[in-house]
Amino acid sequence: MLRFFLLFAALAGFTGVGLGAFAAHGLKGRLTADYLAVFQTGVLYQLIHALALFGVALLSLHFQGRLVAWAGGFFIAGILLFSGSLYLLTLTGFSRLGIITPFGGLCFLAGWACLAILAWRLSSL
């Protein structure tokens, strides 16, 4: 679990920085201001959750339970669904992809909820 979550966190961080630079330099004149903001929202959430996934990887060293694994899985799904749908929406203009975005947001929320439950249970561990 540690290696998988660390690898995905590193890839998400790497691609997040690259996509952010691409948006700032390569898409600035090609997208409307609204679509550029949507793309940058995807980048922001990807980078935040790359760090969260890094934290989950570190937590997996000390806690081998399902909550840590679920949190990591939810963060990965959130990055793919939330950020990925925003990237595709802005680059293709296919607005129906926006229906996927809230499911990614729910995955992010579920990942944070798993970490909250783990924290709540720490007093009894």
RAGI-V515124 format. One record per residue. N is the residue number from 0. RES is the residue in three letters. SS is DSSP state (a for helix, b for strand, c for the rest). PSI is psi in degrees with one decimal (none if undefined). Layout:
n->N res->RES ss->SS psi->PSI
n->N res->RES ss->SS psi->PSI
//
This chain:
n->0 res->MET ss->c psi->-41.6
n->1 res->LEU ss->a psi->-51.9
n->2 res->ARG ss->a psi->-43.9
n->3 res->PHE ss->a psi->-48.2
n->4 res->PHE ss->a psi->-38.6
n->5 res->LEU ss->a psi->-43.0
n->6 res->LEU ss->a psi->-45.7
n->7 res->PHE ss->a psi->-37.6
n->8 res->ALA ss->a psi->-43.5
n->9 res->ALA ss->a psi->-43.8
n->10 res->LEU ss->a psi->-40.4
n->11 res->ALA ss->a psi->-39.9
n->12 res->GLY ss->a psi->-45.2
n->13 res->PHE ss->a psi->-51.3
n->14 res->THR ss->a psi->-30.4
n->15 res->GLY ss->a psi->-44.0
n->16 res->VAL ss->a psi->-43.4
n->17 res->GLY ss->a psi->-42.8
n->18 res->LEU ss->a psi->-34.2
n->19 res->GLY ss->a psi->-42.4
n->20 res->ALA ss->a psi->-40.1
n->21 res->PHE ss->a psi->-42.7
n->22 res->ALA ss->a psi->-44.9
n->23 res->ALA ss->a psi->-34.9
n->24 res->HIS ss->a psi->-36.1
n->25 res->GLY ss->a psi->-25.3
n->26 res->LEU ss->c psi->-9.3
n->27 res->LYS ss->c psi->-43.2
n->28 res->GLY ss->c psi->-5.7
n->29 res->ARG ss->c psi->-21.9
n->30 res->LEU ss->c psi->154.2
n->31 res->THR ss->c psi->163.4
n->32 res->ALA ss->a psi->-38.1
n->33 res->ASP ss->a psi->-46.2
n->34 res->TYR ss->a psi->-35.1
n->35 res->LEU ss->a psi->-40.3
n->36 res->ALA ss->a psi->-38.8
n->37 res->VAL ss->a psi->-44.7
n->38 res->PHE ss->a psi->-45.3
n->39 res->GLN ss->a psi->-30.0
n->40 res->THR ss->a psi->-42.0
n->41 res->GLY ss->a psi->-42.9
n->42 res->VAL ss->a psi->-46.3
n->43 res->LEU ss->a psi->-49.4
n->44 res->TYR ss->a psi->-34.5
n->45 res->GLN ss->a psi->-45.9
n->46 res->LEU ss->a psi->-40.5
n->47 res->ILE ss->a psi->-43.9
n->48 res->HIS ss->a psi->-16.0
n->49 res->ALA ss->a psi->-42.0
n->50 res->LEU ss->a psi->-40.1
n->51 res->ALA ss->a psi->-40.8
n->52 res->LEU ss->a psi->-35.5
n->53 res->PHE ss->a psi->-42.7
n->54 res->GLY ss->a psi->-39.9
n->55 res->VAL ss->a psi->-40.9
n->56 res->ALA ss->a psi->-43.6
n->57 res->LEU ss->a psi->-39.4
n->58 res->LEU ss->a psi->-33.1
n->59 res->SER ss->c psi->-16.8
n->60 res->LEU ss->c psi->-28.9
n->61 res->HIS ss->c psi->-23.5
n->62 res->PHE ss->c psi->116.5
n->63 res->GLN ss->c psi->11.9
n->64 res->GLY ss->c psi->173.9
n->65 res->ARG ss->a psi->-30.6
n->66 res->LEU ss->a psi->-39.7
n->67 res->VAL ss->a psi->-45.1
n->68 res->ALA ss->a psi->-42.6
n->69 res->TRP ss->a psi->-42.4
n->70 res->ALA ss->a psi->-47.9
n->71 res->GLY ss->a psi->-43.5
n->72 res->GLY ss->a psi->-41.5
n->73 res->PHE ss->a psi->-39.3
n->74 res->PHE ss->a psi->-40.7
n->75 res->ILE ss->a psi->-47.6
n->76 res->ALA ss->a psi->-38.9
n->77 res->GLY ss->a psi->-43.1
n->78 res->ILE ss->a psi->-47.3
n->79 res->LEU ss->a psi->-44.8
n->80 res->LEU ss->a psi->-49.4
n->81 res->PHE ss->a psi->-63.7
n->82 res->SER ss->a psi->-43.6
n->83 res->GLY ss->a psi->-41.8
n->84 res->SER ss->a psi->-35.2
n->85 res->LEU ss->a psi->-39.2
n->86 res->TYR ss->a psi->-49.3
n->87 res->LEU ss->a psi->-39.6
n->88 res->LEU ss->a psi->-46.8
n->89 res->THR ss->a psi->-34.5
n->90 res->LEU ss->a psi->-28.0
n->91 res->THR ss->a psi->-22.1
n->92 res->GLY ss->c psi->5.1
n->93 res->PHE ss->c psi->95.2
n->94 res->SER ss->a psi->-19.9
n->95 res->ARG ss->a psi->-16.2
n->96 res->LEU ss->a psi->-21.0
n->97 res->GLY ss->a psi->-18.6
n->98 res->ILE ss->a psi->-21.7
n->99 res->ILE ss->a psi->-32.0
n->100 res->THR ss->a psi->-46.8
n->101 res->PRO ss->a psi->-29.5
n->102 res->PHE ss->a psi->-36.3
n->103 res->GLY ss->a psi->-40.1
n->104 res->GLY ss->a psi->-39.3
n->105 res->LEU ss->a psi->-35.9
n->106 res->CYS ss->a psi->-42.8
n->107 res->PHE ss->a psi->-47.0
n->108 res->LEU ss->a psi->-42.8
n->109 res->ALA ss->a psi->-39.0
n->110 res->GLY ss->a psi->-44.8
n->111 res->TRP ss->a psi->-35.5
n->112 res->ALA ss->a psi->-39.9
n->113 res->CYS ss->a psi->-41.7
n->114 res->LEU ss->a psi->-36.3
n->115 res->ALA ss->a psi->-42.2
n->116 res->ILE ss->a psi->-42.0
n->117 res->LEU ss->a psi->-45.7
n->118 res->ALA ss->a psi->-41.1
n->119 res->TRP ss->a psi->-39.6
n->120 res->ARG ss->a psi->-11.6
n->121 res->LEU ss->a psi->-33.6
n->122 res->SER ss->a psi->-21.3
n->123 res->SER ss->a psi->0.0
n->124 res->LEU ss->c psi->none
//
